[in-house]
Amino acid sequence: MEGLYARLARGAALALAAALLVNAPLHAQPDATPRVVSGIDAVVLQPAPLPLDSPVRKQGIRRVLLELFFDPPFAGDVYLTGTTEQFGPWNPSLFKLEGGTPYLRRVAVEVPASEEFRFKLTLGDWTRQQIDERGVQHQDHQVPVGTNTYTTTVKGFQGGLDGALESLAEGGVQGRLELLRDVRSRSTINPRHVLVWLPTAYDAAPARRFPVLYMHDGQNLFDPRMIPSGVDWGVDEAVERLVSQGRMEPVIVVGAFNSPDRRPEYSPHHKAPEYADFLMEELKPLIDTRYRTLPGREHTAVMGSSMGGLVSLYTGMRHPDKVSRLGCVSTHWVWEGGKMVESLERGAPIPRNLRIYFDFGTVGVDAPYAALQGRVDAAMAAQGWSAGREVITRRFEGADHNEAAWRGRLDAILVDLYGMPLE
């Protein structure tokens, strides 16, 4: 039913947007500022109309609805620039896309009726343009004559990540950050960069060894320059803060980047077996060799959010001899119609030597998680798990599905994750 509702809502929103495009008056004196019109599942942003004396208006105009889907979701500032005077022309920071959601933004624009309209998306300058699925600069979007709706998927933007990786010391990260480039697997999963964060205590106590926390989506963890929204998890700050407060011991944090195959690699029913094996059988030995770690399972944890929550749980189930603590944040139980939930309800065993942290928010993508997490909790209770001692589930009212939300509760997550006794 959710899929049907989403389709109906999307259709209603398109109908509303079409009405806005058709019925907006041509003769009214243009406003000086953009107009935001509330929609059903997003908003339609309308730039200030072309001036009445604009050469384009005199030649005839058409209105085009631009639908911009973001995969992965993106909550930061995005700018639209193009061939008409509303956008410079070609000024990369003149028109900011306000409103919408991290998943979808809609813009209604006036363009020449008899000419192709071309546009680009940027983060405010020409060094940070949209990239395609190959990671290279996206070509101009081209809206042909006669097209009234143009839909595209935005895969990301250039500049930020590469620049940050070349200047790790300039990211303001507490402790020390090291980059392992293009770490490869013996399996078919993609090579990926890995960031290794060393706490202040690592250099201060050269004879000491440290527990290790492995995290997914490594580019989102430490440096706001690496993430388009400009809000990272703040893992370095949280650990250093909690250590200074005496609420946890210092840990090494290993952040494995995601790849273009993030969803299948994090999916228990697709490539997660290969990805989990990579983490525990290939990356872990590499980290244990290069750094002063405590390599035993009792000192090893895995954590991630969304699909990363799913694969964290799966990794523990597959490798309970190598990991003891699992952090499953905003776990995306809805994936593939809730297959993982159904598997646990059918009795798929979770090794009892694990300690597991679950949580969820209540808005956005997290909204349906409460009911599904309840089913998981019930399934684990049926297996004999002790709530509060072996497994913890937290609800964060009003929390959304993004790095800002996870950053906001990371202290509580780490205290819970490392506070459960292993005995």
Kinemage of the C-alpha trace (Angstrom):
@kinemage 1
@onewidth
@group {chain A} dominant
@subgroup {mainchain}
@vectorlist {calphas} color= white
{ca met a 1} P 0.000 0.000 0.000
{ca glu a 2} L 2.894 2.382 0.643
{ca gly a 3} L 4.021 2.045 -2.939
{ca leu a 4} L 0.493 2.758 -4.199
{ca tyr a 5} L 0.166 5.777 -1.920
{ca ala a 6} L 3.522 7.125 -3.062
{ca arg a 7} L 2.476 6.762 -6.698
{ca leu a 8} L -0.841 8.507 -6.070
{ca ala a 9} L 0.835 11.311 -4.163
{ca arg a 10} L 3.389 11.736 -6.907
{ca gly a 11} L 0.648 11.884 -9.514
{ca ala a 12} L -1.277 14.448 -7.500
{ca ala a 13} L 1.831 16.566 -7.078
{ca leu a 14} L 2.508 16.432 -10.806
{ca ala a 15} L -1.064 17.489 -11.502
{ca leu a 16} L -0.655 20.407 -9.130
{ca ala a 17} L 2.630 21.372 -10.751
{ca ala a 18} L 1.064 21.172 -14.201
{ca ala a 19} L -1.753 23.427 -13.066
{ca leu a 20} L 0.788 25.927 -11.803
{ca leu a 21} L 2.570 25.864 -15.133
{ca val a 22} L -0.596 26.277 -17.186
{ca asn a 23} L -2.443 28.805 -15.069
{ca ala a 24} L 0.314 31.226 -14.029
{ca pro a 25} L -0.565 34.601 -15.581
{ca leu a 26} L 1.632 35.969 -18.345
{ca his a 27} L 0.547 39.563 -18.010
{ca ala a 28} L 1.191 40.185 -14.314
{ca gln a 29} L 4.145 42.312 -13.274
{ca pro a 30} L 6.855 39.828 -12.160
{ca asp a 31} L 7.712 39.598 -8.461
{ca ala a 32} L 11.254 40.348 -7.366
{ca thr a 33} L 11.687 37.055 -5.507
{ca pro a 34} L 11.016 33.365 -6.205
{ca arg a 35} L 7.726 31.835 -5.135
{ca val a 36} L 7.468 28.539 -3.257
{ca val a 37} L 4.210 26.695 -3.847
{ca ser a 38} L 3.327 23.843 -1.485
{ca gly a 39} L 2.858 20.480 -3.192
{ca ile a 40} L 1.782 17.015 -2.040
{ca asp a 41} L 5.112 15.232 -1.601
{ca ala a 42} L 7.520 18.083 -2.343
{ca val a 43} L 7.347 21.728 -3.373
{ca val a 44} L 7.505 23.421 -6.734
{ca leu a 45} L 9.937 26.324 -6.759
{ca gln a 46} L 9.239 29.054 -9.298
{ca pro a 47} L 12.009 31.568 -10.030
{ca ala a 48} L 10.999 35.176 -10.532
{ca pro a 49} L 9.316 35.314 -13.979
{ca leu a 50} L 11.147 36.870 -16.868
{ca pro a 51} L 10.652 40.678 -17.046
{ca leu a 52} L 7.895 41.888 -19.340
{ca asp a 53} L 10.483 43.599 -21.558
{ca ser a 54} L 12.686 40.507 -21.735
{ca pro a 55} L 13.630 39.610 -25.340
{ca val a 56} L 12.830 35.976 -24.505
{ca arg a 57} L 9.307 36.852 -23.358
{ca lys a 58} L 8.728 38.875 -26.512
{ca gln a 59} L 9.762 35.889 -28.639
{ca gly a 60} L 7.412 33.559 -26.757
{ca ile a 61} L 7.994 31.374 -23.727
{ca arg a 62} L 7.085 27.945 -22.449
{ca arg a 63} L 7.055 26.690 -18.903
{ca val a 64} L 9.009 23.568 -18.034
{ca leu a 65} L 8.827 21.526 -14.832
{ca leu a 66} L 12.257 20.199 -13.800
{ca glu a 67} L 12.116 17.137 -11.516
{ca leu a 68} L 15.434 16.511 -9.798
{ca phe a 69} L 15.699 13.202 -7.921
{ca phe a 70} L 18.741 12.788 -5.632
{ca asp a 71} L 20.241 9.312 -5.208
{ca pro a 72} L 21.936 9.259 -2.732
{ca pro a 73} L 19.804 11.808 -0.857
{ca phe a 74} L 21.312 15.280 -0.599
{ca ala a 75} L 20.249 17.934 1.923
{ca gly a 76} L 22.784 20.643 1.090
{ca asp a 77} L 22.463 23.802 -0.994
{ca val a 78} L 22.175 23.192 -4.741
{ca tyr a 79} L 22.233 25.872 -7.429
{ca leu a 80} L 20.669 25.760 -10.885
{ca thr a 81} L 22.232 27.696 -13.736
{ca gly a 82} L 21.450 27.754 -17.425
{ca thr a 83} L 20.952 29.553 -20.686
{ca thr a 84} L 18.295 32.121 -19.670
{ca glu a 85} L 18.773 35.426 -17.869
{ca gln a 86} L 16.982 34.123 -14.767
{ca phe a 87} L 20.108 32.058 -14.132
{ca gly a 88} L 22.822 34.522 -15.084
{ca pro a 89} L 22.962 33.221 -17.736
{ca trp a 90} L 25.406 30.562 -16.553
{ca asn a 91} L 25.982 32.027 -13.098
{ca pro a 92} L 26.826 29.026 -10.854
{ca ser a 93} L 25.653 30.677 -7.614
{ca leu a 94} L 22.748 32.944 -8.578
{ca phe a 95} L 19.721 30.689 -8.104
{ca lys a 96} L 19.577 28.381 -5.076
{ca leu a 97} L 17.034 25.569 -4.969
{ca glu a 98} L 15.004 26.201 -1.817
{ca gly a 99} L 12.466 23.800 -0.350
{ca gly a 100} L 11.899 20.267 -1.552
{ca thr a 101} L 13.306 17.221 0.210
{ca pro a 102} L 16.712 15.487 0.229
{ca tyr a 103} L 15.238 13.104 -2.345
{ca leu a 104} L 13.326 15.373 -4.727
{ca arg a 105} L 13.278 19.036 -5.779
{ca arg a 106} L 10.973 20.506 -8.399
{ca val a 107} L 11.506 23.745 -10.272
{ca ala a 108} L 9.132 25.457 -12.700
{ca val a 109} L 11.069 27.640 -15.158
{ca glu a 110} L 10.221 29.930 -18.074
{ca val a 111} L 12.335 29.236 -21.153
{ca pro a 112} L 12.229 30.245 -24.834
{ca ala a 113} L 9.388 28.491 -26.633
{ca ser a 114} L 11.393 27.876 -29.789
{ca glu a 115} L 14.808 27.086 -28.328
{ca glu a 116} L 16.385 24.228 -26.430
{ca phe a 117} L 16.959 25.030 -22.733
{ca arg a 118} L 20.239 23.868 -21.229
{ca phe a 119} L 21.129 23.861 -17.542
{ca lys a 120} L 23.611 22.576 -14.972
{ca leu a 121} L 23.545 21.938 -11.228
{ca thr a 122} L 26.356 23.106 -8.936
{ca leu a 123} L 27.174 23.581 -5.263
{ca gly a 124} L 27.808 27.265 -5.872
{ca asp a 125} L 30.864 27.386 -8.138
{ca trp a 126} L 32.223 25.727 -11.259
{ca thr a 127} L 34.651 23.505 -9.322
{ca arg a 128} L 31.719 21.626 -7.752
{ca gln a 129} L 29.444 20.624 -10.590
{ca gln a 130} L 27.101 17.650 -10.783
{ca ile a 131} L 28.765 14.336 -11.616
{ca asp a 132} L 27.312 11.316 -13.384
{ca glu a 133} L 27.273 7.671 -12.297
{ca arg a 134} L 30.896 7.307 -13.460
{ca gly a 135} L 32.004 10.126 -11.151
{ca val a 136} L 32.869 12.540 -13.978
{ca gln a 137} L 31.450 15.989 -14.672
{ca his a 138} L 27.886 15.802 -15.967
{ca gln a 139} L 27.223 17.270 -19.391
{ca asp a 140} L 24.691 20.065 -19.836
{ca his a 141} L 21.115 18.955 -19.282
{ca gln a 142} L 19.218 19.557 -22.520
{ca val a 143} L 15.477 20.227 -22.541
{ca pro a 144} L 14.267 19.977 -26.155
{ca val a 145} L 11.658 22.237 -27.702
{ca gly a 146} L 8.190 20.890 -26.919
{ca thr a 147} L 9.204 19.236 -23.630
{ca asn a 148} L 7.151 20.413 -20.660
{ca thr a 149} L 8.548 18.084 -17.970
{ca tyr a 150} L 12.184 17.058 -17.600
{ca thr a 151} L 13.208 14.414 -15.042
{ca thr a 152} L 16.744 13.460 -14.037
{ca thr a 153} L 18.585 11.689 -11.216
{ca val a 154} L 21.469 13.477 -9.502
{ca lys a 155} L 24.242 11.122 -8.349
{ca gly a 156} L 26.461 13.694 -6.629
{ca phe a 157} L 28.860 16.608 -7.081
{ca gln a 158} L 32.557 16.940 -7.813
{ca gly a 159} L 35.347 18.613 -5.946
{ca gly a 160} L 34.554 18.289 -2.273
{ca leu a 161} L 35.610 14.718 -1.608
{ca asp a 162} L 38.714 14.647 -3.806
{ca gly a 163} L 39.960 17.941 -2.402
{ca ala a 164} L 39.439 16.789 1.164
{ca leu a 165} L 41.275 13.516 0.572
{ca glu a 166} L 44.274 15.458 -0.730
{ca ser a 167} L 44.377 17.643 2.400
{ca leu a 168} L 43.320 15.478 5.343
{ca ala a 169} L 45.240 17.624 7.829
{ca glu a 170} L 43.154 20.669 6.879
{ca gly a 171} L 39.803 19.099 7.762
{ca gly a 172} L 39.821 20.123 11.412
{ca val a 173} L 39.622 16.491 12.505
{ca gln a 174} L 40.538 15.793 16.118
{ca gly a 175} L 43.094 13.032 16.497
{ca arg a 176} L 44.736 11.815 13.284
{ca leu a 177} L 43.197 10.629 10.018
{ca glu a 178} L 44.940 8.359 7.507
{ca leu a 179} L 43.774 7.274 4.059
{ca leu a 180} L 44.167 3.829 2.523
{ca arg a 181} L 43.412 4.245 -1.177
{ca asp a 182} L 41.605 1.728 -3.364
{ca val a 183} L 41.631 -1.204 -0.964
{ca arg a 184} L 40.764 -4.250 -3.045
{ca ser a 185} L 39.000 -7.479 -2.232
{ca arg a 186} L 39.606 -10.997 -3.477
{ca ser a 187} L 35.877 -11.160 -4.182
{ca thr a 188} L 33.823 -9.362 -6.832
{ca ile a 189} L 32.946 -6.312 -4.705
{ca asn a 190} L 34.366 -2.942 -5.710
{ca pro a 191} L 37.655 -1.527 -4.416
{ca arg a 192} L 37.177 1.401 -2.047
{ca his a 193} L 39.039 3.994 -0.035
{ca val a 194} L 39.283 3.433 3.713
{ca leu a 195} L 39.812 6.135 6.328
{ca val a 196} L 41.533 5.159 9.578
{ca trp a 197} L 40.972 7.516 12.489
{ca leu a 198} L 43.468 7.364 15.352
{ca pro a 199} L 42.425 8.976 18.647
{ca thr a 200} L 44.678 11.479 20.410
{ca ala a 201} L 45.633 8.734 22.857
{ca tyr a 202} L 47.142 6.677 20.010
{ca asp a 203} L 50.101 9.026 19.574
{ca ala a 204} L 50.212 9.993 23.257
{ca ala a 205} L 50.676 6.370 24.409
{ca pro a 206} L 52.904 4.605 21.833
{ca ala a 207} L 52.896 1.298 23.725
{ca arg a 208} L 49.116 1.078 24.069
{ca arg a 209} L 46.797 -1.021 21.884
{ca phe a 210} L 43.225 -0.031 21.047
{ca pro a 211} L 39.808 -1.532 20.255
{ca val a 212} L 38.539 -0.979 16.715
{ca leu a 213} L 35.150 0.200 15.491
{ca tyr a 214} L 34.479 -0.551 11.798
{ca met a 215} L 31.943 1.763 10.148
{ca his a 216} L 30.333 1.893 6.706
{ca asp a 217} L 29.922 4.959 4.447
{ca gly a 218} L 33.339 6.092 5.648
{ca gln a 219} L 33.354 9.351 3.709
{ca asn a 220} L 30.495 10.636 5.890
{ca leu a 221} L 32.115 10.169 9.291
{ca phe a 222} L 34.882 12.681 10.034
{ca asp a 223} L 35.271 15.638 7.695
{ca pro a 224} L 32.366 17.868 6.584
{ca arg a 225} L 34.220 18.674 3.351
{ca met a 226} L 33.740 15.071 2.225
{ca ile a 227} L 29.963 15.085 2.379
{ca pro a 228} L 27.857 17.315 0.115
{ca ser a 229} L 25.468 18.367 2.881
{ca gly a 230} L 28.405 19.712 4.892
{ca val a 231} L 27.326 17.775 8.010
{ca asp a 232} L 29.338 14.685 8.924
{ca trp a 233} L 28.780 12.248 11.800
{ca gly a 234} L 31.444 13.946 13.915
{ca val a 235} L 32.822 10.582 15.027
{ca asp a 236} L 36.199 12.038 15.983
{ca glu a 237} L 34.628 14.750 18.116
{ca ala a 238} L 32.205 12.363 19.829
{ca val a 239} L 34.868 9.806 20.780
{ca glu a 240} L 37.313 12.442 22.024
{ca arg a 241} L 34.543 14.121 24.023
{ca leu a 242} L 33.364 10.894 25.641
{ca val a 243} L 36.933 9.835 26.432
{ca ser a 244} L 37.606 13.177 28.124
{ca gln a 245} L 34.434 12.700 30.176
{ca gly a 246} L 35.469 9.193 31.202
{ca arg a 247} L 32.407 7.671 29.517
{ca met a 248} L 34.259 5.402 27.078
{ca glu a 249} L 37.735 4.157 26.261
{ca pro a 250} L 39.500 5.495 23.165
{ca val a 251} L 38.996 3.424 20.011
{ca ile a 252} L 40.394 3.347 16.501
{ca val a 253} L 37.639 3.961 13.940
{ca val a 254} L 37.930 2.458 10.445
{ca gly a 255} L 35.585 3.970 7.856
{ca ala a 256} L 35.168 1.915 4.689
{ca phe a 257} L 33.785 4.059 1.859
{ca asn a 258} L 30.692 2.921 0.044
{ca ser a 259} L 30.839 2.153 -3.662
{ca pro a 260} L 28.498 2.556 -6.659
{ca asp a 261} L 27.082 -0.832 -5.604
{ca arg a 262} L 26.265 0.332 -2.079
{ca arg a 263} L 22.764 -1.119 -1.969
{ca pro a 264} L 23.577 -4.639 -3.193
{ca glu a 265} L 26.785 -4.718 -1.144
{ca tyr a 266} L 24.880 -3.787 2.012
{ca ser a 267} L 21.918 -6.090 1.236
{ca pro a 268} L 21.886 -9.437 3.123
{ca his a 269} L 20.181 -11.074 0.143
{ca his a 270} L 22.680 -9.861 -2.458
{ca lys a 271} L 26.370 -9.021 -2.008
{ca ala a 272} L 26.451 -8.560 1.769
{ca pro a 273} L 28.168 -11.956 2.268
{ca glu a 274} L 31.081 -10.786 0.127
{ca tyr a 275} L 31.154 -7.346 1.751
{ca ala a 276} L 31.030 -8.765 5.299
{ca asp a 277} L 33.829 -11.201 4.431
{ca phe a 278} L 35.862 -8.303 3.034
{ca leu a 279} L 35.479 -6.366 6.299
{ca met a 280} L 36.293 -9.224 8.640
{ca glu a 281} L 38.625 -11.440 6.603
{ca glu a 282} L 40.525 -8.930 4.465
{ca leu a 283} L 40.283 -5.393 5.870
{ca lys a 284} L 40.500 -6.382 9.545
{ca pro a 285} L 43.764 -8.332 9.139
{ca leu a 286} L 45.196 -5.364 7.211
{ca ile a 287} L 44.256 -2.956 10.006
{ca asp a 288} L 45.530 -5.319 12.714
{ca thr a 289} L 48.873 -5.528 10.912
{ca arg a 290} L 49.362 -1.822 10.285
{ca tyr a 291} L 48.066 -0.376 13.551
{ca arg a 292} L 48.321 -1.098 17.271
{ca thr a 293} L 44.954 -2.782 17.673
{ca leu a 294} L 43.412 -5.167 20.154
{ca pro a 295} L 42.461 -7.767 17.524
{ca gly a 296} L 40.200 -10.039 19.559
{ca arg a 297} L 36.454 -10.202 18.861
{ca glu a 298} L 35.740 -8.709 22.302
{ca his a 299} L 37.485 -5.515 21.146
{ca thr a 300} L 35.897 -5.311 17.682
{ca ala a 301} L 32.648 -3.537 16.768
{ca val a 302} L 30.780 -2.797 13.526
{ca met a 303} L 28.330 0.074 13.053
{ca gly a 304} L 26.399 1.815 10.299
{ca ser a 305} L 23.160 3.573 9.441
{ca ser a 306} L 20.239 2.796 7.135
{ca met a 307} L 21.395 -0.010 4.811
{ca gly a 308} L 24.586 0.142 6.879
{ca gly a 309} L 22.486 -0.908 9.878
{ca leu a 310} L 21.300 -3.970 7.992
{ca val a 311} L 24.784 -5.022 6.948
{ca ser a 312} L 26.140 -4.406 10.465
{ca leu a 313} L 23.658 -6.907 11.874
{ca tyr a 314} L 24.379 -9.319 9.044
{ca thr a 315} L 28.148 -9.037 9.568
{ca gly a 316} L 27.741 -10.010 13.221
{ca met a 317} L 25.531 -12.949 12.316
{ca arg a 318} L 28.061 -14.155 9.732
{ca his a 319} L 31.233 -13.497 11.760
{ca pro a 320} L 30.399 -13.773 15.485
{ca asp a 321} L 33.904 -15.128 16.046
{ca lys a 322} L 35.432 -11.820 14.917
{ca val a 323} L 33.078 -9.125 16.235
{ca ser a 324} L 31.206 -8.632 19.503
{ca arg a 325} L 29.321 -5.317 19.263
{ca leu a 326} L 26.939 -4.123 16.530
{ca gly a 327} L 25.540 -0.628 16.083
{ca cys a 328} L 22.447 -0.603 13.842
{ca val a 329} L 21.355 3.027 13.452
{ca ser a 330} L 18.112 3.888 11.627
{ca thr a 331} L 18.143 0.356 10.261
{ca his a 332} L 16.449 0.212 6.864
{ca trp a 333} L 14.127 -2.681 7.690
{ca val a 334} L 11.835 -1.796 4.772
{ca trp a 335} L 14.455 -2.937 2.243
{ca glu a 336} L 13.070 -5.561 -0.141
{ca gly a 337} L 9.720 -5.520 1.600
{ca gly a 338} L 11.143 -6.336 5.026
{ca lys a 339} L 12.896 -9.604 4.116
{ca met a 340} L 15.344 -9.318 6.992
{ca val a 341} L 12.521 -8.802 9.487
{ca glu a 342} L 10.651 -11.833 8.144
{ca ser a 343} L 13.829 -13.911 8.324
{ca leu a 344} L 14.284 -13.077 12.003
{ca glu a 345} L 10.612 -13.809 12.694
{ca arg a 346} L 11.049 -17.238 11.116
{ca gly a 347} L 13.771 -17.923 13.637
{ca ala a 348} L 17.027 -16.994 11.895
{ca pro a 349} L 19.398 -17.207 14.873
{ca ile a 350} L 21.429 -14.235 16.053
{ca pro a 351} L 24.493 -15.483 17.964
{ca arg a 352} L 24.001 -14.770 21.646
{ca asn a 353} L 27.611 -13.715 22.216
{ca leu a 354} L 26.843 -10.420 20.419
{ca arg a 355} L 25.749 -7.121 21.959
{ca ile a 356} L 23.481 -5.106 19.668
{ca tyr a 357} L 22.308 -1.498 19.614
{ca phe a 358} L 19.251 -0.520 17.506
{ca asp a 359} L 17.586 2.847 17.089
{ca phe a 360} L 15.199 4.761 14.839
{ca gly a 361} L 13.752 8.229 14.285
{ca thr a 362} L 10.137 9.060 13.623
{ca val a 363} L 10.059 11.301 10.542
{ca gly a 364} L 11.109 11.079 6.898
{ca val a 365} L 12.535 7.764 5.796
{ca asp a 366} L 12.627 6.646 9.437
{ca ala a 367} L 8.839 7.023 9.860
{ca pro a 368} L 7.921 3.343 9.165
{ca tyr a 369} L 10.797 1.916 11.196
{ca ala a 370} L 9.046 1.873 14.597
{ca ala a 371} L 6.621 -0.917 13.693
{ca leu a 372} L 9.288 -2.987 11.985
{ca gln a 373} L 11.772 -2.525 14.814
{ca gly a 374} L 9.026 -3.684 17.188
{ca arg a 375} L 8.726 -6.913 15.220
{ca val a 376} L 12.503 -7.404 15.366
{ca asp a 377} L 12.521 -6.785 19.112
{ca ala a 378} L 9.731 -9.343 19.555
{ca ala a 379} L 11.594 -11.896 17.444
{ca met a 380} L 14.739 -11.421 19.516
{ca ala a 381} L 12.776 -11.680 22.764
{ca ala a 382} L 11.424 -14.998 21.505
{ca gln a 383} L 15.038 -16.139 21.127
{ca gly a 384} L 15.684 -15.190 24.742
{ca trp a 385} L 17.521 -11.894 24.314
{ca ser a 386} L 17.629 -9.654 27.404
{ca ala a 387} L 16.567 -6.081 26.608
{ca gly a 388} L 18.896 -3.504 28.109
{ca arg a 389} L 21.684 -5.969 28.797
{ca glu a 390} L 22.239 -7.833 25.530
{ca val a 391} L 20.282 -5.622 23.147
{ca ile a 392} L 19.152 -1.991 23.345
{ca thr a 393} L 16.526 -0.266 21.206
{ca arg a 394} L 16.147 3.517 21.310
{ca arg a 395} L 13.454 5.729 19.769
{ca phe a 396} L 14.405 9.323 18.867
{ca glu a 397} L 11.264 11.396 18.505
{ca gly a 398} L 11.359 13.854 15.601
{ca ala a 399} L 14.679 12.532 14.265
{ca asp a 400} L 15.071 12.260 10.491
{ca his a 401} L 17.172 9.990 8.309
{ca asn a 402} L 20.405 11.917 7.757
{ca glu a 403} L 23.888 12.562 9.097
{ca ala a 404} L 22.753 15.568 11.129
{ca ala a 405} L 20.312 13.375 13.052
{ca trp a 406} L 22.869 10.618 13.614
{ca arg a 407} L 25.497 13.145 14.682
{ca gly a 408} L 23.049 14.577 17.197
{ca arg a 409} L 22.691 11.255 19.035
{ca leu a 410} L 26.115 9.725 18.467
{ca asp a 411} L 27.280 10.245 22.062
{ca ala a 412} L 24.290 8.277 23.352
{ca ile a 413} L 24.830 5.568 20.710
{ca leu a 414} L 28.472 5.018 21.661
{ca val a 415} L 27.778 4.998 25.393
{ca asp a 416} L 25.053 2.365 24.908
{ca leu a 417} L 27.058 0.298 22.425
{ca tyr a 418} L 30.145 0.069 24.619
{ca gly a 419} L 28.226 -0.024 27.897
{ca met a 420} L 26.645 -3.465 27.461
{ca pro a 421} L 28.679 -6.138 29.287
{ca leu a 422} L 30.028 -9.023 27.228
{ca glu a 423} L 29.783 -11.571 30.050
